Amino acid sequence: MLIEENTVADAAVVTAYESGRIEIGATVYTEAVVLRDGEVFPAVLTAPSELTSADFLQTASAAGLPEVIIVGTGANQQFLHPKIAAELAAQGMGLECMNTASACRTLLLLQGEGRKVWAWLWP
């Protein structure tokens, strides 16, 4: 078995998480954030249930769309409407919803593999 170390080159790497706070790099966030293309932005929505496919598609950059979008919904897992996942799949993107602790771990794993992934995280 070949074991390789994966490293994340992005500046926007989740370095710690606990209920109510997310640490990205050396900055602590207590409000929802969006990680996209190596940058961190405040999420303008107050709850994951307010997300629509337009929210994901409007944030597309010149670098293109991600392979996967991860939504960390706080302490408890919440699901977005299946129509959103279908609309994103039609554009070639996957959508995964999970509690934020799981989302942070999954995000780090996918970034370490060099995958293009965006995340919406609610502490």
C-alpha positions in Angstrom: 0.0 0.0 0.0 1.3 3.4 -1.0 0.8 6.1 1.6 1.1 9.7 0.6 0.8 12.8 2.6 -1.7 15.3 1.2 -1.3 18.9 1.9 -3.7 21.8 1.5 -2.3 24.9 -0.2 -5.4 27.0 0.2 -5.3 29.9 2.7 -8.9 29.1 3.6 -8.4 25.9 5.6 -10.5 25.0 8.6 -8.0 24.6 11.5 -10.5 24.1 14.3 -14.2 23.7 15.0 -16.3 23.6 18.1 -20.0 24.4 18.5 -20.6 28.1 17.8 -17.2 28.8 16.3 -15.1 27.9 13.3 -11.4 28.7 13.0 -10.1 29.2 9.5 -6.4 29.9 9.4 -5.8 32.2 12.4 -9.2 33.8 12.3 -12.2 32.7 14.4 -15.7 33.1 12.9 -18.9 32.9 15.0 -21.2 33.6 12.1 -21.8 31.6 9.0 -19.1 31.7 6.3 -18.6 30.6 2.7 -15.3 29.1 1.6 -14.8 29.5 -2.1 -11.7 29.4 -4.3 -9.4 29.8 -1.3 -11.2 32.8 0.2 -13.6 33.2 3.1 -16.8 35.3 2.8 -19.6 36.0 5.3 -22.8 34.1 4.4 -25.6 36.5 4.0 -28.3 34.0 4.9 -29.2 33.3 8.5 -30.0 29.6 8.1 -29.1 26.8 5.7 -32.9 26.3 4.9 -32.8 29.7 3.1 -30.3 28.4 0.5 -31.4 28.0 -3.1 -29.5 26.7 -6.2 -29.2 30.4 -7.3 -27.1 31.1 -4.2 -24.6 28.5 -5.3 -24.6 29.4 -9.0 -24.4 33.2 -8.5 -21.2 32.7 -6.6 -19.5 31.1 -9.6 -16.2 32.7 -10.3 -14.0 33.0 -13.4 -12.2 29.9 -12.1 -15.3 27.9 -12.6 -17.7 25.7 -10.6 -16.6 23.2 -7.9 -16.9 19.5 -8.1 -18.7 19.4 -4.7 -20.5 21.9 -2.4 -20.6 21.0 1.3 -23.2 22.6 3.5 -22.4 22.4 7.3 -25.8 23.0 9.0 -24.6 23.6 12.5 -24.9 21.1 15.4 -27.7 19.1 13.7 -27.9 17.8 10.2 -30.5 19.5 8.0 -31.2 18.6 4.4 -31.8 21.1 1.6 -34.7 20.5 -0.8 -33.9 17.7 -3.3 -34.7 20.1 -6.2 -31.5 22.1 -5.3 -29.3 19.0 -5.5 -30.9 18.1 -8.9 -30.3 21.6 -10.3 -26.7 21.5 -9.1 -26.2 18.0 -10.5 -27.4 19.2 -13.9 -24.5 21.7 -13.7 -22.0 18.9 -12.8 -21.8 19.7 -9.1 -22.5 17.4 -6.1 -24.2 18.7 -3.0 -23.7 17.3 0.5 -25.4 18.4 3.7 -24.1 17.4 7.1 -23.6 18.8 10.6 -20.7 21.4 10.6 -18.2 19.2 12.5 -18.6 16.5 9.8 -18.5 19.2 7.0 -15.2 20.6 8.3 -13.6 17.1 8.4 -14.9 16.3 4.9 -13.8 19.7 3.5 -10.3 19.1 4.8 -10.2 15.6 3.3 -11.4 16.8 -0.1 -9.0 19.8 -0.1 -6.2 17.5 0.8 -7.0 15.4 -2.3 -6.8 18.5 -4.4 -10.5 18.5 -5.2 -12.3 21.8 -6.0 -14.8 22.1 -3.2 -16.8 25.0 -1.8 -18.4 25.1 1.6 -21.2 27.0 3.4 -20.6 26.5 7.1 -22.9 27.5 10.0 -21.2 27.4 13.4 
